[in-house]
Amino acid sequence: MSPGARPERGAPGPLSDTTLRPGADGVRLGVRIGEGTLSEVYRGTQKSLERPVAVKVLKGSVAPTSPLGRRFEREGALLASLAHQNIPQIIEVGRTEDGRPFLVMELIEGPTLAELRAPRAVLAADVATIIALKVARALEYAHLRGIVHGDLKPGNVLVSRRGEVKLADFGLARDVSETSDDRLGVVGTPAYMSPEQVLGDRMDFRSDIFSFGIVLYEALTGRRPFEEDPGRTVMQKIRLDRYVSPRRLRPEVPTTLERILARCLEKNPRYRYPSTGSLCDDLNEHLARRGVISHEARLVGYLRECGLIDEREVRDALGPMAGAWSKAPPKYHPMRQVVAGQFAALGLALGALATLEFSRGREQDPTTWIGPRPFGTAGVGQLRVLARPWAEVVVDGTVVDTTPMSRAIPLAPGQHFIRLRNPSYVTEDRAVQVSPGQTVWIDVDLRRRPGEAPGAR
């Protein structure tokens, strides 16, 4: 193999005959199963328990004492501090005979998100959302401990044959509370970077949320929201360009997912999700409304549909549920129909209550409603917008009106994100907090885009 050539999956690596000894028992190495920028990954066997493991070894071309080498070693310490079902468990750390650090981790047997998407270019929307939710939960756990992943991409999301999802490769992760002396410049995978990461600015959890949005967008549409072309690099597009609505590329993408993506992919971190937990809440609510019961079972069923596992593996993973999930799409699962029936009955009951409420003399406001709508109009707020010369009003990702507006927009109590846009003027973004009975005013003179002549568009 020529220097720098990429090894084939399953090909023997240069350490395949070496026994690593992180402790008294040691690990026996097998074939190489993957390779990254800094490291190689081998299948191994923990000799004490004779169980399969993954062994991640720093490449010989990277000096252990270099900033990148030190980052690799810190990954082991960082993973040891994270114990979460959606993050691979670290078992042991050590060094090879020639001084290279390595990590022994649980082996996740199954495709990466990139490999799972490859046969059909896109994922089923519910499958993409389930995987996204698991990744978001892993991020939330890390973020609450001050850890930013920094390299979120499809190749770092693993889906096991049993329907588990793991967020891997914390090699570029950083603790936001620490000031590192490493001078690495801009690091990460350019196509999945946030605008602040592209600029080399200080990053926090919101940078991961932007990268998360790129990964979910690609899973749903088959393409990334920002792609290089002859005129601009992908890093320039991430900073400056708007993306195409996912529903224009794939109309069956649910509108709720489109709104979630809109908040994740805001250029300004201030307008992204205020926490990873709130992102998890929105994803979880979307799945609940769709009637997805067992996330792991749905993923196992999808792996079977794609031909990535066989019937025996389905039975091993799901047990008594195997027949229902392997022979029919999950939307026909009988339990789901029971739940759907219960929701339908609940909907009829709520509809009857709403009719009774309005029959008592309360008029139903025909204006577009933003947020959960209570019965009647008590306890709600309103938004009024004055924008000169004119602007399209977008509330929480939904276009609701164009100024001048003839009526107020009713809003549920809580925080809402408002965007005012006119193609010849600079877009205005505002976050407003609405209380019951309150009318919130936005009064703004839009600023013309630099170099834009009146009437140019």
KAQUI-V232782 format. One record per residue. N is the residue number from 1. OMEGA is omega in whole degrees, 0 to 359 (NA if undefined). BURIAL is # if it has 16 or more other C-alpha atoms within 10 Angstrom, else .. D_LAST is the distance of its C-alpha to the last C-alpha in whole Angstrom. Layout:
{{N:OMEGA:BURIAL:D_LAST} {N:OMEGA:BURIAL:D_LAST}}
This chain:
{{1:181:.:57} {2:180:.:55} {3:178:.:54} {4:180:.:51} {5:181:.:51} {6:181:.:49} {7:174:#:52} {8:177:.:52} {9:180:.:53} {10:180:.:56} {11:177:.:57} {12:178:#:60} {13:183:#:59} {14:180:.:61} {15:190:#:62} {16:180:#:63} {17:183:.:67} {18:172:.:67} {19:179:#:68} {20:182:#:66} {21:177:#:68} {22:179:#:66} {23:183:.:69} {24:188:.:73} {25:178:.:71} {26:180:#:69} {27:178:#:66} {28:183:#:67} {29:174:#:64} {30:185:#:63} {31:175:#:60} {32:184:#:56} {33:179:#:54} {34:181:#:51} {35:175:#:49} {36:181:.:47} {37:185:.:46} {38:193:#:48} {39:172:#:51} {40:181:#:53} {41:181:#:54} {42:166:#:57} {43:180:#:59} {44:177:#:62} {45:174:#:65} {46:192:#:66} {47:184:.:70} {48:183:.:71} {49:184:.:70} {50:178:.:69} {51:180:.:65} {52:178:#:62} {53:172:#:60} {54:180:#:57} {55:181:#:58} {56:187:#:55} {57:176:#:56} {58:180:#:54} {59:179:#:54} {60:181:.:56} {61:180:.:54} {62:180:.:53} {63:180:.:55} {64:182:#:56} {65:179:.:56} {66:177:.:53} {67:179:.:50} {68:177:#:49} {69:178:#:52} {70:177:.:53} {71:179:#:50} {72:180:#:51} {73:179:#:55} {74:179:#:53} {75:179:#:51} {76:179:#:55} {77:181:.:55} {78:180:#:52} {79:179:#:53} {80:180:.:56} {81:182:.:55} {82:178:#:52} {83:184:.:54} {84:185:.:52} {85:180:.:52} {86:175:#:48} {87:181:#:49} {88:180:#:52} {89:175:#:55} {90:185:#:57} {91:185:#:60} {92:174:#:62} {93:179:#:61} {94:179:#:63} {95:176:.:63} {96:181:#:64} {97:179:.:67} {98:171:.:65} {99:180:.:63} {100:178:#:60} {101:176:#:59} {102:178:#:58} {103:173:#:57} {104:187:#:59} {105:175:#:57} {106:181:#:57} {107:177:#:56} {108:182:#:53} {109:182:.:54} {110:184:#:51} {111:165:#:47} {112:177:#:45} {113:178:#:41} {114:180:#:40} {115:179:#:43} {116:182:#:43} {117:189:#:39} {118:185:.:40} {119:185:.:42} {120:181:.:39} {121:178:.:36} {122:175:#:35} {123:168:#:38} {124:187:.:38} {125:181:#:36} {126:178:#:39} {127:178:#:41} {128:182:#:38} {129:177:#:38} {130:180:#:42} {131:180:#:41} {132:180:#:39} {133:180:#:41} {134:178:#:44} {135:180:#:42} {136:178:#:40} {137:176:#:44} {138:178:#:45} {139:180:#:42} {140:180:#:43} {141:180:#:46} {142:182:#:46} {143:179:#:43} {144:178:.:46} {145:175:.:48} {146:183:#:45} {147:174:#:45} {148:184:#:41} {149:173:#:41} {150:181:#:39} {151:181:#:39} {152:179:#:38} {153:184:#:37} {154:180:#:39} {155:179:#:41} {156:176:#:43} {157:185:#:43} {158:177:#:46} {159:184:#:47} {160:179:#:51} {161:178:#:53} {162:177:#:54} {163:176:#:50} {164:178:#:50} {165:182:#:47} {166:173:#:47} {167:187:#:45} {168:174:#:46} {169:175:#:46} {170:184:#:46} {171:179:#:47} {172:181:#:44} {173:179:#:44} {174:176:#:44} {175:186:#:46} {176:181:#:44} {177:183:.:47} {178:173:.:48} {179:183:.:47} {180:176:.:48} {181:178:.:49} {182:179:.:47} {183:185:.:45} {184:183:.:43} {185:180:.:39} {186:181:.:37} {187:182:.:39} {188:178:#:38} {189:191:.:36} {190:185:.:32} {191:184:#:31} {192:181:#:32} {193:171:#:31} {194:178:#:30} {195:180:#:27} {196:177:#:30} {197:177:#:33} {198:183:#:30} {199:183:.:30} {200:180:.:34} {201:177:.:34} {202:183:.:37} {203:169:#:36} {204:186:#:37} {205:183:#:38} {206:174:#:34} {207:176:#:33} {208:180:#:35} {209:177:#:33} {210:179:#:30} {211:176:#:32} {212:179:#:34} {213:178:#:30} {214:181:#:30} {215:180:#:33} {216:178:#:33} {217:181:#:29} {218:179:#:31} {219:183:#:34} {220:188:#:32} {221:182:#:30} {222:177:#:31} {223:179:#:29} {224:181:#:28} {225:180:#:25} {226:182:#:24} {227:183:.:25} {228:172:.:26} {229:183:.:24} {230:183:.:25} {231:185:.:22} {232:174:.:23} {233:180:.:26} {234:180:#:26} {235:175:#:27} {236:181:#:24} {237:178:#:22} {238:181:#:24} {239:196:#:23} {240:191:.:19} {241:170:.:18} {242:179:.:17} {243:178:.:20} {244:178:.:20} {245:181:#:21} {246:180:#:25} {247:173:.:25} {248:179:.:22} {249:183:.:25} {250:188:.:28} {251:182:.:28} {252:175:.:31} {253:182:#:30} {254:181:.:31} {255:179:.:29} {256:177:.:31} {257:177:#:31} {258:179:#:27} {259:177:#:27} {260:179:#:30} {261:181:#:28} {262:179:#:25} {263:179:#:27} {264:190:#:29} {265:174:#:26} {266:178:#:24} {267:181:#:24} {268:182:.:25} {269:182:#:29} {270:186:.:29} {271:173:#:27} {272:179:#:29} {273:181:#:32} {274:176:.:35} {275:176:.:38} {276:177:#:38} {277:179:#:41} {278:173:.:38} {279:177:#:36} {280:180:#:40} {281:181:.:40} {282:179:#:37} {283:181:#:38} {284:179:#:41} {285:178:.:40} {286:180:#:38} {287:180:#:41} {288:179:.:43} {289:179:.:41} {290:177:.:41} {291:178:#:45} {292:188:#:45} {293:183:#:49} {294:181:.:50} {295:182:#:48} {296:180:#:50} {297:179:#:51} {298:180:#:48} {299:177:#:47} {300:178:#:51} {301:180:#:50} {302:176:#:47} {303:178:#:49} {304:178:#:51} {305:182:#:48} {306:180:.:47} {307:182:.:51} {308:173:#:51} {309:181:#:54} {310:184:.:57} {311:180:.:58} {312:180:.:61} {313:176:#:58} {314:180:#:57} {315:179:#:60} {316:184:.:61} {317:190:#:58} {318:180:#:58} {319:184:.:61} {320:181:.:62} {321:190:.:58} {322:184:#:58} {323:183:.:59} {324:186:#:56} {325:183:#:53} {326:185:#:54} {327:181:.:55} {328:175:.:52} {329:185:.:48} {330:182:#:48} {331:179:.:46} {332:181:.:50} {333:185:#:52} {334:179:.:54} {335:180:.:54} {336:179:#:50} {337:176:.:51} {338:180:.:53} {339:179:.:51} {340:178:.:48} {341:179:.:51} {342:178:.:52} {343:179:.:48} {344:179:.:48} {345:178:.:51} {346:179:.:49} {347:178:.:46} {348:180:.:49} {349:179:.:50} {350:178:.:47} {351:179:.:46} {352:178:.:49} {353:180:.:49} {354:179:.:46} {355:179:.:47} {356:181:.:50} {357:182:.:48} {358:180:.:45} {359:179:.:48} {360:173:.:50} {361:179:.:47} {362:182:.:44} {363:178:.:41} {364:180:.:39} {365:183:.:35} {366:183:.:33} {367:177:.:30} {368:183:.:29} {369:179:.:31} {370:179:#:30} {371:180:.:34} {372:184:.:37} {373:175:.:38} {374:177:.:41} {375:180:#:43} {376:182:#:42} {377:179:#:40} {378:174:.:43} {379:179:.:42} {380:176:#:38} {381:181:#:35} {382:175:#:32} {383:172:#:28} {384:186:#:27} {385:169:#:23} {386:181:#:22} {387:182:#:18} {388:6:.:16} {389:174:.:14} {390:179:#:14} {391:169:#:14} {392:184:#:15} {393:180:#:19} {394:181:#:20} {395:179:#:24} {396:176:#:26} {397:182:#:24} {398:175:#:23} {399:185:.:20} {400:183:.:22} {401:174:#:20} {402:179:#:17} {403:358:#:18} {404:185:.:20} {405:181:.:22} {406:182:.:25} {407:177:.:28} {408:176:#:29} {409:178:#:28} {410:181:#:32} {411:172:#:32} {412:178:#:35} {413:180:#:37} {414:182:.:36} {415:177:.:33} {416:181:#:30} {417:187:#:26} {418:175:#:23} {419:177:#:20} {420:185:#:17} {421:177:#:13} {422:188:#:10} {423:181:.:7} {424:186:#:6} {425:179:#:10} {426:180:.:13} {427:178:#:15} {428:177:#:18} {429:179:.:21} {430:170:.:24} {431:182:.:28} {432:176:.:30} {433:185:.:34} {434:176:#:35} {435:178:#:38} {436:178:.:40} {437:184:#:39} {438:171:.:37} {439:180:#:33} {440:179:#:31} {441:168:.:28} {442:182:.:25} {443:188:.:24} {444:168:.:21} {445:182:.:18} {446:179:#:15} {447:180:.:15} {448:178:.:12} {449:179:.:11} {450:178:.:13} {451:182:.:12} {452:179:.:9} {453:177:.:9} {454:179:.:8} {455:183:.:5} {456:181:.:4} {457:NA:.:0}}
